[in-house]
Amino acid sequence: MDRCLYNEGTEAQRHPPSLCELRRGKHRGTEGWGPFVSYWLSCPAFLCLILVTLLTGALSSGASAGEDLAVIAEEGWGAFYGGREAVLHFRVEGETDRRILTCWKLSFNNRVARRGEMELSPGGGKNRRFEVRFMMPPVKSGVVMAGTIEVSALAVDSGTPATVIRKHLRAFPENPFDGRTDFLQSLHIRLLDPEGRTAAVLQEAGIPFEQLKDAEAVSRLDEGLLIVGEGAVLSDKRMPAKRLQEAAQNGLRVLCLAPLEGMFSLPGSGGTGADPRVMGFRHADIITEMDKRLDADVWPPDGSIMERSLTIAGDGGAGAGVIVPGTSGWSWLDMTYPRGRFVICCFRIIDKWRDGPNAPFLLAGIIEHMGSKTAIADN
């Protein structure tokens, strides 16, 4: 049974307790029981009876210890768009031959927004899976609302308390760039998009940019922000990494989104040009540094955040940076020069653009940092 709770009536009428909450001991009145409890606790015969009961229960519970319940959340992400339906999956482990009652409760701003119950029939193996659907609350532009979903499971014929897990959720507005046109225009954004996948996404997000035809135009730029579209081959003649690095040394801010492959020189490898003032390699923790409200481990729908990473080829830490398949390498490289920057971001921002707010809001955070005068590595 799924119940939507509104604001009419008293608090008890709006938020009636679920069976799981009742069975695990919540919502039981205890006022006026003090003298009664004190009397029985002072009775030696009653205390002996309690001790025997506890010992008997401990011995009998050993045989059923393997039947304890555990609720597992199958999705690791918690960022969703406000005003849209969210779908989460859970599974109950243990209690294979019993009827299981699952209860869930969605709360925002410490108020219950929605709750529901579902009974799982016996059988089906050790893991029984169930789905929870609900509408995320609508949010205004520039506002992110935090909430939680509490999920519990209880064996119907068992007297044991229900097992409970809590998962944090965040409701994001539709467009992180809403109302930021003046700031974006001040960055003088150019786009090199050899694969043709990034331009449409930037246009959809309302990001103003000038699209360059080829990498030859890069040598004429010494200011502004250059975005190299996702899936580029940096070692290709059309997109030489050396030219991008030289442009960054001259004052251009260069952001390479998830290159398909490539190789470029690192400071100390004997290459020409000025060394960066700051150089930093980072893993996925850079995501939460950009925006602590985002998911940094897994993104929907498949959990993948990146497919390729950055490794270092050479001895003693000097040599070349190489884009390779897999996620065992670095996720982020930031070279900051006195006037410009050269950043390689391996996260699948464009590929994941329509799968939730993580990718759009991460790009907003990156552009914010790229537009600032302080290097991310200095924070």
N, C-alpha and C positions, 0 to 999 in steps of 0.2 A: 504494500500500500504506500502511495506517495502523496504527501500532504503539503500543500503550499500554505504558508502562514502569513496572514496579513496583520494589520495593526489594530483591527477592531477588538473590543473586549478587554478583559483584564489580562495581566501577564500570564496567569495560569491557563486562561482560555486560549491565548495566542500560541503558547509554547507547551502544550501538554507533553508529559514525559513519554518516551517510547518504552516498549516492553523491555528492551535491553537495559535502559536506565533504571527501570523499576527493579529488574532482577539483580542488578549489581549494587543495589542498596541506596540509590539516590531517591530524593523526594519523599523520604520517610520522616514524619514528624516525631520528635523525641521530647517535646516540652512536657514537663510534669512527670517524667520517668525517674528523676533523680532519686527520690526516697525509695522507690520500689527496687531499683537496681542496687542501691547501697545495702538494702536489707538482705538480698539474696547473696551478694558478694561477701557478706559477713557470716554466712551460714557454712560451716565446715562440710556438711553432707553434700550441699550443692556444689561446692568447689571440687570435691572428690568426683562427683558425677561429671563435671566439666572435664576434668583431667582424663577420665576413662574414655569419654567421647572423643577427645582430641587424639588420644593414642590409637583408638580404633580407626578413626578417620585417616590418620597418617599411614597406618598399615594398609588400609584398603586403597588409598590413593596411589600407592606404588604400582599396583597392577594396571591402573588406568592412566599412568603418567604419559604414556605415549599417545593418548587421545586428547591432549591439550590442544586448544585452538590457537591459531596464529593468523592474523589478517595481514596480507602483503599487498602493497600498492604496486601495480605493474608499470605505471608511468612515473618517471622521475621528475617530470617538469610540472610547474605550477603556474606559469604565466599564460593568461588567456585574455582575449579581447572582451571588454565590457559590453553588455547587451547582446552577447551571442551565447549559443548553447555550448556547454562544455561536457565532454564525455570522459569519464575515468573508469578504469577497470581495476578490480581487486580480486584476490583469490583467498580462500580460506583453506588453511592446511590443518590436517588432523581430523578426528571425529568422523571417520569414513562411513560409519553405519548409523549415524544419527541425523535427525532433522536439525538444521541450523537456521537460526533467525539472525539476519543481518540488519542493522540499523545504521542510518547515516544522518548527519546533521550539518547543514551549511550555515556558517555564521560570518557576518561582516559587521565591523564596528561594535563587536561584542553583543550583537543581537542575532537571534536565529532568523534566517531568511527562508529556509526550506528544510524539510526533513522527509525521510521515507523509510520504509521497511520492506524486506523481501525474505521469503523463506526458501531455503535450499533443501531439496529432497535428499534422502539418504542415497548413498552410492555415488558413482561417478569418479571413483579414485580418491587419492589423498588430497588432491587439489581441486577445489570447486570454485569456479570463476563466476563473477557477476559484474554487472555494469551499472554505473550510476550516471544519470543525465540530469542536468539542471541548467538554468539560465544564469549567467554571470550578471551582476548588477550593472546597469549603465553608469558610465563615468564621464565627467566633463573633460574637455581638452586640457591637457597639462596635469591631470590628476590620476594617480595610481592608487587603487583601493586594495588594502590587504585584508585577507580573510583566512578562514580555516575550514576544512571539512573533517569531521570526526566520524570514523567508521568503526562499528563494533560488531562482534559476532558472539552468539550464545547458543549452546546446545539446548534445545527446547526441553528435553527431559532431564537436564542436569541442574543441580543446585549451585554450581560453581559460578563465580562472577563472570561477566562478559569481558572478553579481551577487546582493547580499544587502541586504535592508532589515530594520529592527527597529522594532517597534511596541510602545509601552508599554500595559499593561493594568492594571486594578484590579478586584479582586473585593470587592464590598460586601455587608454583611449585609442581610437582608430589610427591616428596619424601623429607620429612624434614630431613632425616638421610643421604642424599647424601653427600659424602665427609667427613663423620664424623666417619669413621671406626676406626681410631686410638683412638679417644676419647672413643668410645663405648667399644673397647677392653680393655682399661685401667680400666674400671669399673668392670671387671670380673663378668658379669651378669650370674646369675643362674635362672632357671625357674622351679617352681612347678606348674604343670598344670593338676590338677585332672579331670577337665572337658574336657580337650583336645581341647579347642577352641583358646587358646592364642598362642600356639607354631607356628601354620601355619601363623598367622598374623606377628609375629616377624620375621620369616624366609622370608616372602614376602617383608618386609621392609628392609631386609639386616642387621638386628640387630644380632650380634654374641652373642650366649649364650650357656650355658651348661644346659641340662635338667636333673633335679634330679628325681629319681624314686619315692621317698617317703619323708615324713617329717622327718624321722629318720636322714637323711643326714644334716639337718639344724643345729643340735647340734654341728656338726664338723666345722661349718663355723664361722669365726670371722672377716671377711672383705669381701668387694665386695658388689654387689647389688643383692638382691633376689627379684624376681617378682613372686607373687602368682597370678596365672591365674584367669581370670574373671569367676565368678560363683561358687567360692569355698565356702564350708561350714566350717567356722572357728571353730565352736564348735564341729565339727566332730572329731572322734579319729584319722583320717588320717591327720588332719590339726589343731592340737591344737593351739589356739591363744597364750596360755601361752608360748609355745616353741618359737614362733615367737618373742614375746616380750623379752624373755630372750636372744635370739640371737641378738636383737637390742641393748640390754644393754651391750652385750659383744663386740659390734663394727660392727655388720652387718647392712646394710641398707635394710630395708624390705618395699616393696611396694605391697599392696594388692589391686588388681583391682576389683571393684564392687562385693564384696562378696554376695552370695545368702542369707546367714543368718549367724549368729554367735553372740558370747558373749565373752567379754574379760574384764579384770580388768582395772580400772583406778587408777591413783595415789590418795592416801588418803583413799582407800577402804580396807586397811588392808592386801593387797597382799604383797608378798615377792619381793625382788629385789630393785634395786636403782630407785629412782624417776627420771623422765626425767628432763633435764635442762630447756626445753621449751615444753609446750603443747598448741596446738592451734586447735580450731574448726572453720571451715569456711563454708560459703555457696558458691554459684556459682561464687561469685566475685573473687574467687581464680583463675578462668580460665583467666580472663583478667590480673591478676597479673602475670600469667605465660607468656601470650602473648596477649597484648592489641588488636591485630588484629583479634582475634577469637570471635565467637559468644558465649555469656555467658548466654543467656536466652532460646533460642530454637535451635535445630539442625534438619536438614532434616532427613527423609522425613515426620515424624509425629510430629515434634516439641519437642519430649521428649529428655531430657538429661540424666535422671536417673529414675530408677523404684523403688529403695530402698534407704533408708537414715539411718543415725546413730542417735540414741537417747540415753539418759542417764537414767539408772534405779537406783534409790536409793534416799536418802534424803540428802539435803544440798550440792548437786553437786558432792558427792562422791558415788561410787558404781561401776556399770559395764556399759560398752558401749554395745549397742545391735543394730544389723542390723535388720531393720523392713521394711515391704512393705510400699510404699508411698514416697512422697517427702517432707513431712512436717518437717523432721529432718535435721540434719547437712549433708553436702555433703562431708566433708573432715575432717580428723583428722591427726595431725602431732605431734608425740612425738619425741623430739630430745634429745638424750643422749650425754654424752661427746664424744663418738666415733661413735655411731650408730644412726639409726632412725627407727621409726615404723610409717608408713603412711597407712591410709585407704582412698582410693579414690572411691567414689560411682558413678562416671560418667561412662556411658556405652561406654567406649572407644573401646573395641573389637567388640561389637554389631554394633557400628556405623562406623566402620573402612572404609567401602566402600561407605559411604553416603556423602562424602565430606571431605574437609581438616581439619575440626575442631578436630576430634578425633586423627588423626595421629600427627598433630602439637601440640595438647595438651600433648600427650604422650612424644613427643620430649622435650617439656618444663619441664615436670615432671622429666624426666630422667636427664635433665640438672641440675635441682635443687637438685635432689637426689645425683648427682655426686659432687655437690659443698660442701664446708665445712661450709657454712652458712645456717642456718635453714630458711625456707620460712617464718616462723612466726616472724623472726627477721627483715625482710625487712621493 
